[in-house]
Amino acid sequence: MAHGEIIAYDLVMVLLSISFIILGVVLIILCRKRPVEIEETLPIKLCARAYSLTDIDVATDGFNHRRILGKGRLGIVYAAVLSNGELVAVKRIHSRLVLSNAGFGFSTVVKSLSLAQHPNIVPYPRVFGGPR
């Protein structure tokens, strides 16, 4: 290899390295998480009201399979229409989770559900009339 070829090779490698560094910086800037702006705000209820199983059964048409919104490891979510016309989601927890540890199953599942940071989930103390 001639002296000129070695210099050209080194120059190409330096330029390639610099271009990779610039590409990396540009990708980091473009892919950085930006705060999501919510275009529409939905009203959030800060307290839960207790409903009887009869009211829930009527609102979900007897937990009709056509009203299923989704299924998860804790239970099935149904669309329900309350007697005042309000549309709500009702989560029916799987009976195996409630009955597996008699007395502790339901409380544990409700506590784990209430730990989720989501605007549609009421924190645990508020469900049972605790401090707000």
TALINVEN-V524050 format. One record per residue. N is the residue number from 1. RES is the residue in one letter. PHI is phi in whole degrees, -180 to 180 (* if undefined). Layout:
BEGIN
n: [N;N]
res: [RES;RES]
phi: [PHI;PHI]
END
This chain:
BEGIN
n: [1;2;3;4;5;6;7;8;9;10;11;12;13;14;15;16;17;18;19;20;21;22;23;24;25;26;27;28;29;30;31;32;33;34;35;36;37;38;39;40;41;42;43;44;45;46;47;48;49;50;51;52;53;54;55;56;57;58;59;60;61;62;63;64;65;66;67;68;69;70;71;72;73;74;75;76;77;78;79;80;81;82;83;84;85;86;87;88;89;90;91;92;93;94;95;96;97;98;99;100;101;102;103;104;105;106;107;108;109;110;111;112;113;114;115;116;117;118;119;120;121;122;123;124;125;126;127;128;129;130;131;132]
res: [M;A;H;G;E;I;I;A;Y;D;L;V;M;V;L;L;S;I;S;F;I;I;L;G;V;V;L;I;I;L;C;R;K;R;P;V;E;I;E;E;T;L;P;I;K;L;C;A;R;A;Y;S;L;T;D;I;D;V;A;T;D;G;F;N;H;R;R;I;L;G;K;G;R;L;G;I;V;Y;A;A;V;L;S;N;G;E;L;V;A;V;K;R;I;H;S;R;L;V;L;S;N;A;G;F;G;F;S;T;V;V;K;S;L;S;L;A;Q;H;P;N;I;V;P;Y;P;R;V;F;G;G;P;R]
phi: [*;-81;-59;-67;-68;-66;-65;-64;-63;-62;-64;-63;-66;-65;-63;-64;-63;-63;-66;-66;-65;-63;-61;-62;-63;-63;-64;-63;-66;-72;-94;-64;-68;-111;-62;-85;-91;-85;-76;-127;-107;-100;-66;-114;-84;-95;-143;-104;-107;-81;-122;-77;-62;-64;-62;-66;-63;-68;-66;-102;55;70;54;-63;-65;-74;-97;-70;-96;-175;-128;-141;-73;-91;171;-116;-104;-115;-83;-134;-115;-72;-62;-87;91;-74;-93;-135;-105;-121;-99;-100;-74;-57;-63;-64;-76;-80;-89;-64;-121;-50;93;-106;-59;-64;-59;-65;-65;-64;-63;-67;-65;-74;-76;-67;-88;-147;-66;-97;-117;-87;-59;-51;-60;-74;-63;-105;78;-77;-66;-100]
END
